[in-house]
């Protein structure tokens, strides 16, 4: 079986790896909070660094991250589609507070006939 590791504090667990990571200066330009009130830094004032490790073919669901991000793809390739916050009504986010950052529209089924009927505005969301 293949595993998937998401939002893992890998550099906290293996501090020696931080010697291989250079955080760009622009990651420290502001201390403002994100739109949902979440701090963009950890309690110590440093940049929160998280790792996602997965096998080929891993698909992340359409979602809205609560903090700003910088993606670094170390191996392989990844297709990323970004929508402006104004497009959120077209992305059909869950109303449940525990999943409010994730879309109910599973893009793996975007070509299915029922997808367009269930989520008619999704395909018109500009990116």
Backbone as a chain_set.jsonl record, in Angstrom:
{"seq": "XXXXXXXXXXXXXXXXXXXXXXXXXXXXXXXXXXXXXXXXXXXXXXXXXXXXXXXXXXXXXXXXXXXXXXXXXXXXXXXXXXXXXXXXXXXXXXXXXXXXXXXXXXXXXXXXXXXXXXXXXXXXXXX", "coords": {"N": [[0.829, -1.193, 0.0], [0.344, 2.292, -0.611], [1.271, 5.336, 1.0], [0.159, 8.549, 2.306], [1.172, 11.63, 3.369], [0.135, 14.399, 5.065], [0.254, 17.889, 5.738], [2.375, 17.836, 7.583], [4.695, 18.452, 10.175], [7.49, 18.219, 9.312], [10.103, 19.321, 9.425], [10.277, 20.005, 12.051], [10.241, 17.551, 13.238], [12.488, 16.321, 12.151], [15.019, 18.056, 12.534], [17.535, 18.486, 11.236], [16.982, 18.502, 8.527], [16.171, 21.071, 8.01], [18.399, 22.491, 7.32], [18.576, 22.202, 4.62], [16.627, 23.757, 3.594], [15.711, 26.845, 2.416], [14.077, 29.607, 3.389], [12.33, 31.908, 1.549], [12.833, 35.493, 1.599], [10.492, 37.008, 1.155], [8.522, 35.631, 2.435], [8.373, 36.626, 4.933], [7.305, 39.16, 4.948], [5.001, 40.353, 6.081], [2.958, 40.492, 9.034], [0.301, 40.263, 9.202], [-2.987, 38.918, 9.812], [-4.736, 36.168, 8.266], [-7.733, 36.087, 6.198], [-9.599, 34.554, 7.611], [-8.893, 34.979, 10.176], [-6.85, 33.462, 11.168], [-3.547, 33.059, 12.35], [-0.589, 33.618, 10.468], [1.781, 32.698, 11.221], [3.677, 30.602, 13.431], [3.405, 30.177, 17.047], [5.907, 30.991, 18.014], [6.733, 32.924, 16.322], [7.933, 32.229, 13.965], [8.062, 31.06, 10.527], [5.56, 28.79, 9.598], [6.28, 25.638, 8.566], [5.33, 23.072, 6.494], [4.975, 19.67, 5.371], [3.93, 17.77, 2.57], [3.657, 14.603, 1.448], [3.377, 12.338, -1.091], [2.34, 9.623, -3.269], [2.697, 9.142, -6.864], [0.012, 10.385, -8.772], [-1.555, 11.321, -6.72], [-4.324, 13.167, -5.679], [-5.438, 16.243, -4.634], [-8.339, 17.463, -3.065], [-10.485, 20.096, -4.309], [-10.036, 23.053, -2.583], [-9.894, 25.645, -0.024], [-7.236, 27.253, 1.37], [-6.47, 28.184, 4.728], [-4.325, 29.788, 5.292], [-1.587, 31.674, 3.828], [0.46, 30.267, 1.246], [3.432, 28.637, 0.028], [4.371, 26.721, -2.534], [6.493, 24.009, -3.082], [7.671, 21.795, -5.307], [9.328, 18.904, -5.142], [9.94, 16.526, -6.481], [8.902, 15.034, -9.511], [5.778, 16.144, -10.952], [3.115, 18.567, -10.657], [-0.2, 19.577, -11.103], [-1.715, 22.612, -10.562], [-4.532, 24.468, -9.788], [-5.661, 27.677, -9.373], [-8.1, 29.691, -7.838], [-9.624, 32.886, -7.533], [-10.659, 34.43, -4.432], [-13.209, 35.511, -4.824], [-14.498, 33.705, -6.384], [-15.464, 31.682, -4.781], [-18.307, 31.108, -4.305], [-18.894, 29.656, -6.595], [-17.57, 27.329, -6.268], [-18.703, 25.617, -4.507], [-18.377, 25.177, -1.613], [-18.371, 23.286, 1.433], [-20.93, 23.688, 3.912], [-20.707, 22.93, 6.5], [-18.893, 23.721, 9.358], [-16.529, 22.283, 9.996], [-15.61, 21.382, 7.583], [-15.56, 23.536, 5.929], [-13.662, 24.667, 4.282], [-13.37, 23.077, 2.097], [-14.363, 21.85, -1.138], [-17.527, 20.61, -2.228], [-17.674, 19.602, -4.705], [-16.222, 17.154, -6.443], [-13.488, 17.098, -8.334], [-12.483, 14.972, -9.734], [-14.589, 13.784, -10.879], [-15.525, 15.495, -12.755], [-16.15, 15.265, -15.466], [-18.304, 13.649, -15.534], [-21.756, 13.138, -16.269], [-23.674, 13.809, -14.313], [-22.276, 15.596, -12.709], [-22.188, 18.226, -13.813], [-24.877, 18.874, -13.591], [-25.312, 18.801, -10.846], [-23.426, 20.609, -9.849], [-23.598, 23.252, -11.274], [-22.362, 25.815, -11.576], [-19.693, 25.409, -11.223], [-17.971, 24.764, -13.42], [-17.88, 27.197, -14.701], [-16.39, 28.832, -13.129], [-13.926, 31.181, -13.056], [-10.392, 30.956, -13.46]], "CA": [[0.0, 0.0, 0.0], [1.029, 3.577, -0.627], [0.824, 6.257, 2.032], [0.09, 9.974, 2.007], [1.439, 12.396, 4.57], [-0.35, 15.757, 4.806], [0.409, 18.943, 6.742], [3.268, 17.29, 8.596], [5.788, 19.332, 10.61], [8.662, 17.376, 9.068], [11.339, 19.969, 9.864], [10.293, 19.951, 13.516], [10.531, 16.163, 13.595], [13.871, 16.035, 11.729], [15.578, 19.411, 12.418], [18.67, 18.568, 10.306], [16.474, 18.798, 7.191], [16.006, 22.518, 7.829], [19.616, 23.002, 6.675], [18.366, 22.116, 3.173], [15.478, 24.596, 3.223], [15.922, 28.288, 2.53], [12.789, 30.29, 3.323], [12.506, 33.199, 0.855], [12.573, 36.686, 2.411], [9.136, 37.526, 1.021], [7.628, 34.915, 3.358], [8.38, 37.363, 6.197], [6.997, 40.561, 4.686], [3.902, 40.889, 6.862], [2.479, 39.688, 10.153], [-1.157, 40.337, 9.246], [-3.712, 37.654, 9.871], [-5.491, 35.832, 7.071], [-9.131, 36.498, 6.209], [-10.385, 33.825, 8.611], [-8.373, 35.314, 11.489], [-5.76, 32.565, 11.549], [-2.205, 33.623, 12.247], [0.213, 33.003, 9.419], [3.033, 32.254, 11.822], [3.432, 29.819, 14.641], [3.485, 30.97, 18.268], [7.255, 31.503, 18.235], [7.009, 33.982, 15.361], [8.613, 31.738, 12.774], [7.21, 30.575, 9.453], [5.121, 27.402, 9.774], [6.679, 24.852, 7.405], [4.655, 21.775, 6.508], [5.297, 18.807, 4.236], [2.952, 16.842, 2.005], [4.379, 13.582, 0.702], [2.428, 11.381, -1.634], [2.75, 8.903, -4.477], [2.214, 9.593, -8.156], [-1.431, 10.278, -8.925], [-2.27, 11.889, -5.582], [-5.183, 14.298, -6.036], [-5.982, 16.993, -3.509], [-9.642, 18.017, -3.44], [-10.573, 21.553, -4.405], [-10.167, 23.579, -1.233], [-9.38, 26.983, 0.279], [-6.321, 27.184, 2.501], [-6.68, 29.295, 5.658], [-3.122, 30.619, 5.362], [-0.843, 31.805, 2.583], [1.328, 29.105, 1.021], [4.445, 28.602, -1.013], [4.491, 25.321, -2.932], [7.761, 23.549, -3.652], [7.537, 20.415, -5.792], [10.695, 18.393, -5.132], [10.101, 15.464, -7.454], [7.702, 14.842, -10.321], [5.077, 17.37, -11.354], [1.803, 18.736, -10.043], [-1.05, 20.59, -11.718], [-2.382, 23.404, -9.533], [-5.48, 25.454, -10.312], [-5.97, 28.672, -8.35], [-9.252, 30.555, -8.064], [-9.689, 34.055, -6.656], [-11.681, 34.26, -3.394], [-14.529, 35.904, -5.335], [-15.074, 32.531, -7.054], [-15.899, 30.685, -3.811], [-19.682, 30.634, -4.503], [-18.921, 28.725, -7.726], [-16.799, 26.135, -5.92], [-19.568, 24.769, -3.68], [-17.739, 24.779, -0.365], [-19.262, 22.713, 2.438], [-21.417, 24.634, 4.919], [-20.28, 22.386, 7.787], [-17.67, 24.437, 9.758], [-15.344, 21.418, 10.013], [-15.154, 21.15, 6.201], [-15.921, 24.745, 5.189], [-12.617, 25.062, 3.334], [-13.309, 22.086, 1.011], [-15.461, 21.846, -2.103], [-18.35, 19.406, -2.366], [-17.505, 19.17, -6.096], [-15.02, 16.334, -6.608], [-13.079, 17.324, -9.726], [-12.199, 13.697, -10.398], [-15.824, 13.393, -11.562], [-15.968, 16.679, -13.493], [-16.659, 14.917, -16.79], [-19.53, 12.856, -15.392], [-22.973, 13.859, -16.633], [-24.351, 14.343, -13.131], [-21.473, 16.659, -12.109], [-22.649, 19.519, -14.327], [-26.216, 19.132, -13.06], [-25.216, 19.008, -9.404], [-22.58, 21.776, -9.589], [-23.619, 23.946, -12.571], [-21.493, 26.998, -11.648], [-18.281, 25.034, -11.027], [-17.199, 24.836, -14.679], [-17.754, 28.58, -15.152], [-15.528, 29.566, -12.211], [-12.701, 31.562, -13.764], [-9.148, 30.737, -12.71]], "C": [[0.87, 1.252, 0.0], [0.448, 4.467, 0.466], [0.783, 7.686, 1.526], [0.25, 10.708, 3.322], [1.059, 13.843, 4.29], [-0.128, 16.663, 6.014], [1.301, 18.51, 7.902], [4.396, 18.273, 8.904], [7.118, 18.572, 10.513], [9.954, 18.001, 9.584], [11.426, 20.052, 11.383], [10.689, 18.546, 13.976], [11.984, 15.797, 13.27], [14.564, 17.382, 11.476], [16.735, 19.546, 11.433], [18.211, 18.889, 8.877], [16.333, 20.301, 6.944], [17.254, 23.159, 7.232], [19.476, 23.012, 5.154], [17.235, 23.015, 2.681], [15.822, 26.058, 3.459], [14.561, 28.955, 2.354], [13.013, 31.649, 2.663], [12.126, 34.374, 1.745], [11.124, 37.148, 2.329], [8.127, 36.761, 1.866], [7.51, 35.648, 4.686], [7.952, 38.814, 6.04], [5.903, 41.149, 5.553], [3.524, 39.932, 7.987], [0.962, 39.7, 10.225], [-1.79, 38.963, 9.274], [-4.446, 37.431, 8.56], [-6.952, 36.175, 7.266], [-9.974, 35.77, 7.25], [-9.86, 34.063, 10.027], [-7.226, 34.445, 11.955], [-4.404, 33.231, 11.371], [-1.415, 32.889, 11.176], [1.533, 32.483, 9.963], [2.712, 31.404, 13.035], [3.647, 30.708, 15.869], [4.844, 31.58, 18.532], [7.623, 32.605, 17.252], [7.716, 33.514, 14.106], [7.594, 31.253, 11.737], [6.832, 29.122, 9.734], [5.434, 26.644, 8.489], [6.069, 23.463, 7.517], [5.001, 20.997, 5.249], [4.093, 17.964, 3.859], [3.751, 15.862, 1.159], [3.373, 12.563, 0.202], [2.945, 10.731, -2.9], [2.205, 9.57, -5.741], [0.698, 9.396, -8.221], [-2.233, 10.825, -7.756], [-3.053, 13.115, -6.036], [-5.681, 14.951, -4.758], [-7.338, 17.545, -3.932], [-9.569, 19.532, -3.557], [-10.844, 22.083, -3.005], [-9.614, 24.989, -1.146], [-8.489, 26.851, 1.501], [-6.526, 28.389, 3.409], [-5.476, 30.229, 5.774], [-2.483, 30.715, 3.979], [0.136, 30.642, 2.47], [2.367, 29.383, -0.049], [4.668, 27.125, -1.316], [5.862, 25.059, -3.532], [7.56, 22.095, -4.029], [8.948, 19.865, -5.957], [10.921, 17.37, -6.232], [8.803, 15.291, -8.221], [7.077, 16.166, -10.711], [3.709, 17.397, -10.697], [1.07, 19.823, -10.81], [-1.796, 21.293, -10.594], [-3.293, 24.403, -10.222], [-5.856, 26.377, -9.167], [-7.171, 29.509, -8.769], [-9.157, 31.731, -7.1], [-10.78, 33.828, -5.614], [-13.095, 34.624, -3.87], [-15.24, 34.733, -6.024], [-15.628, 31.483, -6.083], [-17.353, 30.227, -3.989], [-19.802, 29.612, -5.644], [-18.225, 27.402, -7.419], [-17.548, 25.207, -4.966], [-18.87, 24.244, -2.428], [-18.785, 24.219, 0.597], [-19.718, 23.804, 3.402], [-21.038, 24.188, 6.331], [-18.962, 23.061, 8.183], [-16.405, 23.584, 9.742], [-14.776, 21.177, 8.614], [-15.372, 22.375, 5.322], [-14.866, 25.211, 4.2], [-12.544, 24.128, 2.125], [-14.556, 22.15, 0.133], [-16.219, 20.52, -2.073], [-18.188, 18.813, -3.758], [-16.168, 18.442, -6.244], [-14.587, 16.39, -8.071], [-12.699, 16.044, -10.46], [-13.415, 13.203, -11.179], [-16.368, 14.528, -12.435], [-16.544, 16.365, -14.869], [-17.919, 14.055, -16.734], [-20.756, 13.725, -15.694], [-23.651, 14.503, -15.423], [-23.587, 15.492, -12.476], [-21.996, 18.025, -12.523], [-24.044, 19.874, -13.806], [-26.169, 19.472, -11.575], [-24.458, 20.285, -9.058], [-22.487, 22.65, -10.848], [-22.677, 25.148, -12.686], [-20.0, 26.647, -11.584], [-17.47, 25.226, -12.315], [-17.042, 26.27, -15.174], [-16.891, 29.429, -14.207], [-14.223, 29.904, -12.912], [-11.49, 31.382, -12.855], [-8.005, 31.376, -13.433]], "O": [[1.978, 1.264, 0.538], [-0.728, 4.355, 0.81], [1.305, 7.996, 0.455], [-0.465, 10.43, 4.284], [1.603, 14.455, 3.371], [-0.301, 16.248, 7.16], [1.005, 18.792, 9.063], [4.982, 18.857, 7.992], [7.776, 18.322, 11.522], [10.81, 17.298, 10.121], [12.519, 20.156, 11.94], [11.385, 18.382, 14.978], [12.628, 15.06, 14.016], [14.684, 17.804, 10.326], [16.91, 20.613, 10.845], [18.964, 19.48, 8.103], [16.371, 20.75, 5.798], [17.177, 24.261, 6.69], [20.185, 23.754, 4.473], [16.922, 23.031, 1.491], [16.18, 26.453, 4.569], [13.963, 28.873, 1.281], [13.8, 32.455, 3.16], [11.204, 34.27, 2.553], [10.575, 37.629, 3.32], [6.985, 37.2, 2.002], [6.635, 35.325, 5.49], [8.218, 39.625, 6.926], [5.883, 42.365, 5.747], [3.743, 38.724, 7.897], [0.385, 39.207, 11.194], [-1.207, 37.978, 8.821], [-4.743, 38.378, 7.831], [-7.37, 36.516, 8.372], [-10.969, 36.318, 7.724], [-10.323, 33.428, 10.975], [-6.682, 34.671, 13.036], [-4.149, 33.886, 10.361], [-1.561, 31.679, 11.004], [2.317, 31.887, 9.224], [1.618, 31.477, 13.594], [4.032, 31.869, 15.731], [4.93, 32.601, 19.215], [8.716, 33.165, 17.338], [8.067, 34.335, 13.258], [6.417, 31.064, 12.046], [7.696, 28.312, 10.072], [4.901, 26.978, 7.43], [6.267, 22.765, 8.511], [5.283, 21.576, 4.2], [3.338, 17.507, 4.717], [4.455, 16.276, 0.238], [2.61, 11.994, 0.982], [3.878, 11.229, -3.529], [1.353, 10.456, -5.672], [0.173, 8.373, -7.782], [-3.463, 10.801, -7.789], [-2.508, 13.997, -6.7], [-6.275, 14.293, -3.903], [-7.474, 18.046, -5.047], [-8.694, 20.169, -2.97], [-11.761, 21.625, -2.323], [-8.955, 25.472, -2.067], [-8.935, 26.39, 2.551], [-6.733, 29.5, 2.921], [-5.597, 31.337, 6.296], [-2.799, 29.936, 3.079], [0.587, 30.099, 3.479], [2.194, 30.247, -0.909], [5.106, 26.368, -0.449], [6.329, 25.808, -4.39], [7.307, 21.255, -3.165], [9.688, 20.321, -6.829], [11.985, 17.352, -6.852], [7.72, 15.389, -7.644], [7.76, 17.187, -10.79], [3.208, 16.37, -10.238], [1.644, 20.864, -11.13], [-2.436, 20.643, -9.767], [-2.869, 25.107, -11.138], [-6.314, 25.925, -8.118], [-7.251, 29.976, -9.905], [-8.665, 31.585, -5.981], [-11.738, 33.103, -5.884], [-14.073, 34.084, -3.353], [-16.454, 34.775, -6.22], [-16.206, 30.49, -6.524], [-17.617, 29.035, -3.832], [-20.722, 28.794, -5.645], [-18.283, 26.466, -8.216], [-17.062, 24.119, -4.656], [-18.782, 23.036, -2.207], [-19.944, 24.633, 0.575], [-18.97, 24.743, 3.675], [-21.051, 24.998, 7.258], [-17.996, 22.988, 7.424], [-15.316, 24.105, 9.499], [-13.61, 20.813, 8.467], [-15.368, 22.264, 4.096], [-15.146, 26.067, 3.36], [-11.742, 24.358, 1.22], [-15.651, 22.462, 0.601], [-15.626, 19.453, -1.913], [-18.525, 17.65, -3.977], [-15.108, 19.063, -6.173], [-15.233, 15.806, -8.941], [-12.605, 16.041, -11.688], [-13.3, 12.321, -12.03], [-17.541, 14.517, -12.81], [-17.354, 17.137, -15.383], [-18.527, 13.766, -17.765], [-20.764, 14.919, -15.396], [-24.145, 15.627, -15.514], [-24.188, 16.289, -11.756], [-22.222, 18.887, -11.674], [-24.351, 21.049, -13.604], [-26.909, 20.338, -11.109], [-24.798, 20.968, -8.092], [-21.408, 22.776, -11.428], [-22.235, 25.47, -13.789], [-19.149, 27.492, -11.859], [-16.383, 25.802, -12.276], [-16.159, 26.54, -15.988], [-16.686, 30.617, -14.459], [-13.491, 29.003, -13.322], [-11.554, 31.621, -11.65], [-6.866, 31.309, -12.97]]}, "num_chains": 1, "name": "protein.A"}
